[in-house]
Each structure stands twice: as structure tokens, then as C-alpha cells.
């Protein structure tokens, strides 16, 4: 373990950090479902806020805000697992992971207040103003999260293909960007499931991503014994 890490951190296993990331995906995914789910399916990231029940969205808001930092632990675990495979690539994943979910936490913290503002101003002169300003200040920043996740995925694919820790190359397919695309596309090929998964696609993708890394890491550790 790198001697640049605090002693208290070095004593925590990689599995613990990945499990914390998994818990982040589960809890924030639950929160985002509470914030976004509509029985008829998502009608768009702005339009859904016009219809989501406010009491349910309020519960989701607090879960998301308090537990989103668990993603940082998950990405720290990913960095530690892959640092022997690629020093700079693994650290780039950590930096981008922290950046991505810092932006993501800011965005998700806006959702309840956005829903409240839109629903209570509907039919008034302020409604279009709130929509315009929300799109300008919040819907634009979420794209930096998505671009960062694409970059994370590219770094991860390169680490797997370098194959310095002996992991199977098929693991490269299960990167966050590809998983995200598959989950969102489920609205078209499995809509009864997709209407539940698409609103929480980023979290569902990371649940699979972190879980596969944990599985393969534990499997590799067992083989070395």
C-alpha cells in the first residue's frame, strides 16, 4: 500500500471501499427513483418534475444529498485495485469519479426544489422563467457528469485491456458508459422494467460496475491464495 496514504486508510480493505460504492449506488438510486419515477415513464428531465409527487420527492432529496458521497469511496477502491495496472489511469479515474459525483450531487440536490417551483408556479408568469433558468443553471451542468463518466469508462477499458492484473478482457465491456446506454435503452426493448430503471440509470450502471469489480477482485484474491 502506498505510504502516502494515512495509516487509518491503509488498514481498510479494497473490498470495503467498493462495498461503500455499491451502497451509494443503491441508496442514491432509491432516492432518485423517489425523485423521478412516474408510472407512465419519464417524459424528460424537466417535464418529470411537473408531475412527481412532492412528498415522495422530498424523501428522495434527503437520502440522495446525505449518501451521494459514498460514491467517492467506491471510486477510491477502484483506484487502489487498479493502481498497479496503471498509476496515472487509476488516479485519473479517482479524480474524475470525485468530480463527476460532486457535480451529480449538486444536480440531484436541485430536483426537489425544481419540482416545487414548477408545480406551484404552473399557470403563472413565473413558470417559463423558472424552466428557463433551471435548464440554464442545472441541466447544463449534468452534462459534465456524463462526459466525465465517458472518460472514466475509457480509462477503465484501457486498464482492463492492458491486462496487468490478469483480469478477463470481457470486463471492459461492462464499463459505466456502456451500462448506462443499455439501461436507458431498456425503455424501448423492455419498457415495464425500463420505466423503473431509466430514471436511475447512472446509479443502476454503477451498481453493476462496482459489483462486477468486487466480484472479480475477490475471485482474483482467492486464486492467489
C-alpha positions in Angstrom: 0.0 0.0 0.0 1.3 3.5 -0.8 2.9 5.2 2.1 1.3 8.4 1.1 -2.0 7.2 2.5 -2.9 7.8 6.1 -2.3 4.7 8.3 -6.0 4.5 9.2 -6.9 4.3 5.4 -4.3 1.6 4.6 -6.0 -0.7 7.1 -9.3 -0.6 5.3 -9.5 -3.3 2.6 -10.3 -2.5 -1.0 -13.5 -4.6 -0.7 -14.8 -2.2 2.0 -14.4 0.8 -0.3 -16.1 -0.9 -3.2 -19.0 -2.1 -1.0 -19.4 1.5 0.2 -19.7 2.5 -3.5 -22.3 -0.2 -4.0 -24.3 1.1 -1.1 -24.0 4.6 -2.6 -25.5 3.3 -5.9 -28.3 1.5 -4.0 -29.2 4.4 -1.7 -28.8 7.2 -4.3 -30.6 5.0 -6.8 -33.5 4.6 -4.4 -33.5 8.4 -3.8 -33.5 9.2 -7.5 -36.4 6.8 -8.0 -38.4 8.6 -5.3 -37.5 11.9 -7.0 -38.2 10.9 -10.6 -40.4 7.8 -11.1 -43.6 8.2 -13.0 -45.9 5.2 -13.8 -46.2 6.3 -17.4 -42.5 6.5 -17.8 -40.1 9.5 -17.8 -41.2 12.3 -20.0 -37.9 14.2 -19.9 -35.7 15.5 -17.2 -37.6 18.8 -16.8 -41.1 17.5 -17.6 -41.0 14.8 -14.9 -40.6 17.5 -12.3 -44.0 18.8 -13.2 -45.7 15.6 -12.1 -43.6 13.8 -9.4 -45.4 13.7 -6.0 -43.7 16.4 -3.9 -43.9 14.4 -0.6 -42.1 11.4 -2.2 -39.6 13.6 -3.9 -38.8 15.3 -0.6 -37.8 12.0 1.0 -35.6 11.2 -2.0 -33.9 14.6 -1.7 -32.5 13.9 1.7 -31.4 10.4 1.0 -29.5 11.5 -2.1 -27.8 14.5 -0.5 -26.6 12.7 2.6 -25.4 9.5 0.9 -24.1 10.6 -2.5 -20.5 10.9 -1.1 -20.4 7.1 -0.8 -19.6 7.1 -4.5 -16.2 8.8 -3.6 -15.3 5.7 -1.5 -16.3 3.4 -4.4 -14.0 5.2 -6.8 -11.2 5.3 -4.3 -11.5 1.5 -4.1 -11.4 1.2 -7.9 -8.2 3.4 -7.9 -6.5 1.2 -5.3 -7.4 -2.0 -7.1 -6.0 -0.8 -10.4 -3.1 1.3 -9.3 -0.6 -1.5 -10.1 -2.1 -1.8 -13.6 -1.8 1.9 -14.4 -0.7 4.5 -12.0 -2.0 7.6 -13.9 -5.0 5.9 -15.4 -6.2 4.7 -12.0 -5.7 8.1 -10.4 -7.5 9.8 -13.3 -10.5 7.5 -12.6 -10.5 8.6 -9.0 -10.3 12.3 -9.8 -13.0 12.1 -12.5 -15.1 9.9 -10.2 -15.0 12.5 -7.4 -15.6 15.4 -9.8 -18.5 13.5 -11.5 -20.4 12.8 -8.4 -19.7 16.2 -6.8 -21.5 17.6 -9.9 -24.1 14.9 -9.7 -24.8 15.7 -6.0 -25.3 19.4 -6.9 -27.6 18.4 -9.7 -29.7 16.0 -7.7 -30.0 18.4 -4.8 -31.8 20.8 -7.2 -34.5 18.3 -8.2 -36.9 18.6 -5.3 -36.8 22.4 -5.3 -37.2 22.4 -9.1 -40.3 20.2 -8.8 -41.7 22.5 -6.0 -41.1 25.7 -8.1 -42.5 24.3 -11.3 -45.6 22.7 -9.7 -46.5 25.7 -7.6 -45.9 28.3 -10.4 -47.7 26.4 -13.2 -50.1 28.6 -15.0 -48.4 31.8 -13.7 -46.0 34.1 -15.4 -43.1 32.8 -13.4 -43.4 29.2 -14.7 -41.5 29.7 -18.0 -38.9 31.8 -16.2 -38.2 29.0 -13.7 -38.0 26.4 -16.5 -35.5 28.6 -18.5 -33.3 29.3 -15.5 -33.4 25.8 -14.3 -32.3 24.5 -17.6 -29.5 27.1 -17.8 -28.1 26.6 -14.3 -28.7 22.9 -13.7 -29.4 20.9 -16.8 -26.2 22.2 -18.4 -24.0 21.0 -15.5 -25.3 17.5 -15.6 -23.6 17.1 -19.0 -20.2 17.5 -17.3 -21.1 14.4 -15.2 -22.0 12.4 -18.3 -18.8 13.4 -20.2 -16.7 12.6 -17.1 -18.3 9.1 -16.9 -17.4 8.5 -20.6 -13.8 9.5 -19.8 -13.9 7.2 -16.7 -15.1 4.4 -18.9 -12.3 4.9 -21.5 -9.7 4.8 -18.7 -11.2 1.7 -17.3 -11.3 0.0 -20.7 -7.6 0.8 -21.2 -6.7 -0.6 -17.7 -8.5 -3.9 -18.5 -7.0 -4.2 -21.9 -3.5 -3.7 -20.6 -4.3 -6.8 -18.5 -1.5 -6.2 -15.9 -3.5 -7.7 -13.1 -4.8 -10.7 -15.1 -8.5 -9.8 -15.2 -10.5 -11.2 -18.2 -10.8 -8.7 -21.1 -14.6 -9.1 -21.3 -14.8 -7.0 -18.1 -14.0 -4.0 -20.4 -17.5 -4.2 -21.9 -19.1 -3.6 -18.5 -18.0 0.0 -18.1 -20.3 2.7 -16.9 -20.9 4.3 -20.3 -22.0 1.1 -22.0 -24.1 0.0 -19.0 -25.7 3.5 -19.0 -26.7 3.2 -22.6 -28.1 -0.3 -22.2 -30.2 0.7 -19.2 -31.6 3.8 -20.8 -32.4 1.8 -24.0 -34.5 -0.6 -21.9 -37.3 1.9 -22.3 -37.6 0.7 -25.9 -37.0 -3.1 -25.6 -38.3 -3.8 -22.0 -40.5 -0.8 -21.1 -42.2 -2.3 -18.0 -38.7 -2.5 -16.4 -37.2 0.5 -18.2 -39.7 2.9 -16.7 -38.2 2.0 -13.3 -34.5 1.8 -14.4 -34.2 4.7 -16.8 -34.8 7.4 -14.1 -32.0 5.9 -12.0 -29.7 4.8 -14.9 -26.5 6.3 -13.6 -26.9 4.5 -10.3 -28.0 1.2 -11.8 -25.0 1.3 -14.1 -22.6 1.9 -11.1 -24.3 -0.8 -9.1 -23.4 -3.3 -11.8 -19.9 -1.7 -12.4 -18.9 -1.8 -8.7 -20.4 -5.2 -8.1 -18.5 -6.8 -11.0 -15.2 -5.2 -9.8 -15.9 -6.5 -6.3 -16.7 -10.0 -7.6 -13.6 -10.2 -9.9 -11.3 -8.7 -7.2 -12.5 -11.3 -4.6 -12.2 -14.1 -7.2 -8.6 -13.0 -8.1 -7.6 -12.7 -4.4 -8.9 -16.2 -3.8 -7.0 -17.7 -6.7 -3.8 -16.2 -5.4 -4.1 -17.9 -2.0 
